[in-house]
Amino acid sequence: MLVTVNALPLAVGVLLSCSTTLGEVSVYGRRTLGTAWALTQLLVLVGGTWWYESRAASSCEPATATTTASRSVGGTW
């Protein structure tokens, strides 16, 4: 499943970059299929990064700190 999710955008990008006639298909006004695909990929990248960062920053568990009491006597880090 993960391979399909990652391979599909790559295949569409390669297809649009190799075929200029397909990339020039008008979607809405002056927007072409190529520019619409590029904008969609940019939005997915920014949205995914924002989602990941918000989940990583909202962790309620504090980071564990290594203190001198938790180290073994005479040991190294």
C-alpha positions as CSV (number, residue, x, y, z in Angstrom):
1,M,0.0,0.0,0.0
2,L,2.8,2.4,0.9
3,V,4.6,1.8,-2.3
4,T,1.5,2.6,-4.3
5,V,0.9,5.8,-2.3
6,N,4.5,7.0,-3.0
7,A,4.7,5.7,-6.6
8,L,1.5,7.2,-7.9
9,P,2.6,10.9,-7.5
10,L,6.0,10.1,-8.9
11,A,4.5,8.4,-12.0
12,V,2.1,11.3,-12.6
13,G,4.9,13.8,-12.3
14,V,7.1,11.9,-14.7
15,L,4.3,11.5,-17.2
16,L,3.5,15.2,-17.0
17,S,7.1,16.2,-17.4
18,C,7.7,13.9,-20.4
19,S,4.5,14.7,-22.3
20,T,4.2,18.4,-22.9
21,T,0.9,18.0,-24.7
22,L,-0.6,16.3,-21.6
23,G,0.9,19.0,-19.3
24,E,-0.7,21.8,-21.4
25,V,-4.3,20.5,-21.0
26,S,-6.4,23.4,-19.7
27,V,-8.0,22.7,-16.3
28,Y,-9.4,26.1,-15.3
29,G,-8.9,29.3,-17.2
30,R,-5.1,29.7,-17.8
31,R,-4.3,26.9,-15.3
32,T,-2.9,23.8,-17.0
33,L,-2.8,20.2,-15.7
34,G,0.9,20.6,-15.1
35,T,0.6,23.7,-12.9
36,A,-2.4,22.3,-11.1
37,W,-0.4,19.1,-10.3
38,A,2.6,21.2,-9.1
39,L,0.4,23.3,-6.9
40,T,-1.3,20.2,-5.5
41,Q,2.1,18.6,-4.7
42,L,3.2,21.8,-3.0
43,L,0.1,22.0,-0.8
44,V,0.5,18.3,0.2
45,L,4.1,18.9,1.1
46,V,3.4,22.0,3.2
47,G,0.3,20.4,4.8
48,G,2.1,17.2,5.6
49,T,5.0,19.1,7.1
50,W,2.7,21.2,9.2
51,W,0.8,18.2,10.4
52,Y,4.0,16.3,11.4
53,E,5.4,19.3,13.2
54,S,2.2,20.0,15.1
55,R,2.0,16.3,16.2
56,A,5.7,16.2,17.2
57,A,5.5,19.5,19.2
58,S,2.3,18.5,21.1
59,S,3.9,15.5,22.9
60,C,2.9,15.7,26.5
61,E,5.8,13.5,27.8
62,P,8.9,15.4,28.9
63,A,12.2,14.4,27.6
64,T,14.2,12.3,29.9
65,A,17.3,13.9,31.4
66,T,20.5,12.0,32.3
67,T,21.7,13.1,35.7
68,T,24.8,12.2,37.6
69,A,22.8,10.1,40.0
70,S,21.6,7.9,37.2
71,R,25.0,7.2,35.8
72,S,27.0,4.3,37.1
73,V,30.0,5.2,39.3
74,G,33.2,5.4,37.3
75,G,31.3,4.6,34.0
76,T,31.3,6.6,30.8
77,W,28.4,8.0,29.0
